[in-house]
Each structure stands twice: as C-alpha cells, then as structure tokens.
C-alpha cells in the first residue's frame, strides 16, 4: 500500500513537472506571412501578420490563412508535447 502511495506521489510530481515544462515551452509556426507562437500547453502567445496581408484588404483570405497558421502551430505544440511526455515517462503505457 505504501509503495502505491509513493508511486502515485511520484506520478503527480512528474505530471506537475510536465505542466511547468509545457507552459514554458514555446513553438513558433510561420506560414504565408503569418507568424504564430504558442506554448506547449497550446496557449497562443503572439500573432504577427505581415503588413502586405493586412493592406491587401482581402479579409476572407486573411482569416483563412490565420486559421491555417494557428492550426499548424497547435499541431507542432502537440507533437512536441507528446515527445516530451514520452521522454519523461518512457515506461508509461499509451505513450
């Protein structure tokens, strides 16, 4: 019983450590004049849009490109987070 409690405490410690690392990790994705930075926890930190895209006046195209870039940044963050979790807990089932 005591061993199980120790294991649970260690798993909680590792999960807390992973959360801190994901919050600190930043992933950048740039696509067609839009640059997005997100954390490993998938929180958007910044969005930078090239002036030429804004000046074009094509709102629908800008929105489409912004969605594409955001999705690309989130996917990168997910892949890096999964790799970090795999590295931190190599024997954990399902990773």
Number of C-alpha atoms within 10 A of each C-alpha: 6 7 8 9 10 11 12 12 12 12 13 12 12 15 15 12 13 19 16 13 17 21 15 11 16 19 19 19 19 17 15 13 16 20 18 22 22 22 23 28 19 21 14 16 12 11 17 12 17 12 10 9 16 12 9 10 10 10 12 9 12 18 11 10 18 21 13 15 23 23 14 17 25 23 16 19 25 18 12 17 21 14 14 16 19 15 11 14 15 12 9 9 7 6 11
